[in-house]
Amino acid sequence: MEVRRVRTYIPGLDEILYGGIPERNIVLLSGGPGTGKSIMAKQFIYNGLTKGENGIYVTLEEHPVSVIRSFHHFGWDITKYEKEGKFAVVDAFTGGYGATAQKEKYVVKNIDDVKEFSEVLRTAIKEIGANRVAIDSVSTLYLTKPAMARGIVMTLKRVISGLGCTAFFVSQVSVGERGFGGPGVEHAVDGIIRLDLDEFEGKMYRSIIVWKMRDTKISMVRHPMEITDEGIVIQWDKYLRITNFKAEIEPLPQKEVEEMKKAVEEAKTYQKIEEEEEEEEE
């Protein structure tokens, strides 16, 4: 049976996921500060909007005004979709205080109340008709109660996946930490994507690796990536190797490159067939 996928349209990411993220998967986007997690989450939402897939961005660590501004920084006109009712920010940052917060439609006043958080999110998804969700960052929800991390993630997963959405949960880790941010959360999610920023001999190397992804084959190497003026770009046909003695970027074996290309083309074909069938039903 063919797996229905959500293509990210992030350059290189669909290739290393062999066609895209399986629909309804909840993906933990983990990494330290400055690794590009928030950018990737926003890029995922914006790219979906340009393809007719509505989106929700839940902000816990950034003011809603700053969120919109950061979209525009990369040339992503998110305001257009917001005005059309295809995109919304769920404000879980201000607590409902301030002039801007009074204008927001979806506000979580107490982030310690998981029930309230879930209900606001559920309402936003239904009213917007969202297909994609990003929560930035989910770590904030269990910062003072790490023992509840897995339970909180599972609660949100039931809401989001149950409403047919595919999501990125941004997860913070400390510099140098190789975990995923929160005890047990790695077992609660369907996928884990890890972003890293490593220093070697005075030079910084950005990289991405897919640790797991339910219902799809994944690349098993660390890929170099860049943050450009237009967002994140992944060198999907290369891999990064850092040892105690050197840092090298090498080409992937041609066989693997061809397999990735084929998987992406198959995902495109399957998506086109589905769209045509939906049009016929209408």
C-alpha positions in Angstrom: 0.0 0.0 0.0 1.3 3.4 -1.0 2.0 5.7 1.9 0.4 9.2 1.6 3.1 11.8 2.1 3.3 15.4 2.9 6.1 17.0 0.8 8.0 19.6 2.7 9.3 21.4 -0.4 12.4 22.3 1.6 15.3 21.8 -0.8 16.8 18.4 -0.1 14.6 17.3 2.8 12.1 15.3 0.7 15.0 13.5 -0.9 16.5 12.3 2.4 13.0 11.3 3.5 12.5 9.3 0.3 9.5 11.3 -0.9 8.4 13.4 2.1 6.8 13.0 5.6 4.1 10.3 5.9 0.8 12.0 6.5 -0.2 12.6 10.1 3.3 12.0 11.4 4.4 14.2 14.3 8.1 15.0 13.9 10.4 16.2 16.6 12.7 18.9 15.2 15.6 18.9 17.6 18.8 20.8 18.0 20.8 23.4 19.9 20.6 27.2 19.6 21.3 28.6 16.2 20.9 25.4 14.3 17.9 26.5 12.2 15.0 24.7 13.9 12.5 27.7 13.9 13.5 28.5 10.3 12.8 25.0 9.1 9.4 24.9 11.0 8.4 28.2 9.4 9.6 27.0 6.0 7.5 23.9 6.3 4.4 25.9 7.1 5.0 28.5 4.4 5.8 26.0 1.7 2.5 24.2 2.4 0.6 27.4 2.1 2.0 28.0 -1.4 0.7 24.6 -2.3 -2.8 25.0 -1.0 -2.2 23.4 2.5 -3.4 25.6 5.3 -1.2 26.0 8.4 -1.0 26.9 12.1 2.1 28.2 13.9 2.1 27.9 17.7 4.5 30.3 19.3 5.7 29.8 22.9 9.0 31.6 22.9 8.5 34.5 20.5 6.1 37.3 20.3 3.5 36.9 17.5 4.7 40.1 15.9 8.2 38.7 15.8 7.0 35.5 14.3 5.3 37.3 11.4 8.4 39.5 10.9 10.7 36.5 10.8 8.6 34.9 8.0 9.0 38.1 6.0 12.8 38.1 6.6 13.1 35.2 4.1 10.7 36.8 1.6 7.7 34.6 2.8 4.6 36.8 2.5 2.7 35.1 5.4 0.4 38.1 5.9 -1.3 37.4 2.6 -2.4 33.9 3.8 -3.3 35.2 7.2 -5.7 37.7 5.7 -7.2 35.0 3.5 -7.9 32.8 6.6 -5.5 30.1 5.5 -2.9 30.7 8.2 -3.0 31.7 11.9 -0.6 32.1 14.8 -1.6 30.5 18.1 -0.3 32.9 20.7 1.1 30.9 23.7 3.7 33.5 24.5 2.0 36.7 25.8 -0.5 35.1 28.1 -3.1 37.4 26.7 -1.4 40.6 27.9 -0.6 43.6 25.8 -2.3 45.4 22.9 -1.2 43.0 20.3 -2.5 40.0 22.3 -5.9 41.6 22.5 -6.2 41.4 18.7 -5.1 37.8 18.5 -7.9 35.3 17.8 -6.2 32.2 19.3 -4.5 32.8 22.7 -3.4 30.3 25.3 -3.4 32.2 28.6 -1.9 29.5 30.7 0.6 27.2 29.0 0.7 25.0 32.2 -2.9 24.0 31.4 -2.5 21.3 28.8 -6.3 21.0 28.4 -6.6 24.7 27.6 -3.7 24.5 25.2 -5.2 21.5 23.4 -8.6 23.1 23.1 -7.2 26.4 21.6 -5.1 24.4 19.2 -8.0 22.2 18.2 -10.2 25.2 17.6 -7.6 26.9 15.4 -7.0 23.8 13.3 -10.7 23.3 12.7 -11.5 26.9 11.9 -8.4 27.4 9.6 -8.8 23.9 8.0 -5.1 23.3 8.7 -3.1 20.5 7.2 0.2 21.5 8.8 1.1 22.5 12.3 4.3 23.8 13.9 4.8 24.2 17.7 7.9 26.3 18.6 9.0 25.1 21.0 7.3 22.2 22.6 10.1 22.0 25.2 8.6 25.1 26.9 5.5 23.1 27.9 7.5 20.8 30.2 10.5 22.9 31.1 9.6 22.9 34.8 8.1 19.4 34.8 10.3 17.1 32.7 8.6 14.0 34.0 5.5 15.0 32.2 7.2 15.5 28.8 6.1 12.3 27.2 2.5 12.7 28.4 2.2 16.3 27.1 3.6 15.3 23.7 1.2 12.4 23.5 -1.8 14.6 24.3 -0.9 17.1 21.6 -0.1 14.2 19.1 -3.7 12.8 19.6 -5.2 16.2 18.9 -3.1 17.1 15.8 -2.8 13.7 14.2 -6.5 13.0 15.0 -7.5 16.1 13.0 -5.5 14.8 10.0 -2.5 17.2 10.4 1.2 16.6 10.0 3.4 18.6 12.4 6.8 19.7 13.5 7.5 20.0 17.2 10.5 22.2 17.8 12.6 20.8 20.6 15.5 22.6 22.4 18.7 20.9 23.5 21.8 22.4 25.1 25.0 23.1 23.2 26.9 19.9 22.9 24.0 17.8 24.1 23.2 14.8 21.9 19.8 14.1 23.3 16.4 15.2 21.9 15.1 17.5 24.7 12.8 15.9 27.2 12.8 12.4 28.7 10.8 9.9 26.7 9.6 12.3 24.0 11.6 10.5 21.3 9.4 7.5 21.8 6.1 9.5 21.7 6.7 11.1 18.3 6.7 9.4 14.8 9.8 11.0 13.5 13.0 12.8 14.7 15.1 15.2 12.7 18.2 16.5 14.4 19.9 19.8 13.3 23.5 20.4 14.5 26.1 23.1 14.4 29.7 21.8 14.9 32.9 23.8 15.1 36.1 22.3 13.6 39.4 24.3 13.4 37.6 27.6 13.5 34.9 26.8 10.9 31.3 26.1 11.6 29.5 23.2 9.9 25.7 22.9 9.7 24.2 19.5 9.3 20.9 17.5 9.5 20.3 13.8 10.2 17.0 11.9 10.3 17.1 9.7 13.4 13.8 8.0 12.7 10.6 8.4 10.6 7.7 6.0 10.8 6.4 4.4 7.6 9.3 5.5 5.3 12.8 4.7 4.4 15.3 7.4 5.5 18.9 8.4 4.7 21.3 7.0 7.2 24.0 9.7 7.0 24.5 13.3 8.2 23.9 15.8 5.4 25.5 19.3 5.2 23.0 22.1 5.1 22.9 25.9 4.8 20.7 28.8 5.9 20.3 31.1 2.8 18.4 34.3 2.2 15.5 32.0 1.0 15.6 29.5 3.9 17.2 26.2 4.5 18.9 24.2 1.7 20.1 20.7 2.3 22.9 19.0 0.3 21.0 15.8 0.1 23.5 14.1 -2.3 26.4 14.6 0.1 27.3 13.6 3.6 29.3 15.3 6.4 31.9 13.4 8.4 33.6 15.0 11.3 36.3 13.2 13.3 39.0 14.3 15.8 41.3 15.0 12.9 39.2 16.4 10.0 35.9 17.5 8.6 34.9 16.2 5.2 32.0 16.6 2.9 31.8 13.6 0.5 29.4 12.7 -2.3 26.8 9.9 -1.6 27.1 6.7 -3.6 25.4 7.1 -6.9 23.0 4.2 -6.3 21.6 5.9 -3.2 21.3 9.2 -5.0 19.2 7.6 -7.7 17.0 5.8 -5.2 16.2 9.1 -3.5 15.4 10.8 -6.9 13.2 7.9 -7.8 11.3 8.0 -4.4 10.7 11.8 -4.8 9.4 11.3 -8.4 7.1 8.5 -7.2 5.7 10.7 -4.4 5.0 13.4 -7.0 3.2 11.0 -9.3 1.1 9.5 -6.4 0.2 13.0 -5.2 -0.9 14.0 -8.7 -3.1 10.9 -9.1 -4.7 11.6 -5.7 -5.4 15.2 -6.7 -7.0 14.1 -10.0 -9.2 11.6 -8.2 -10.3 14.3 -5.7 -11.2 16.6 -8.6 -13.3 13.8 -10.2 -15.2 13.2 -7.0 -16.0 16.9 -6.7 
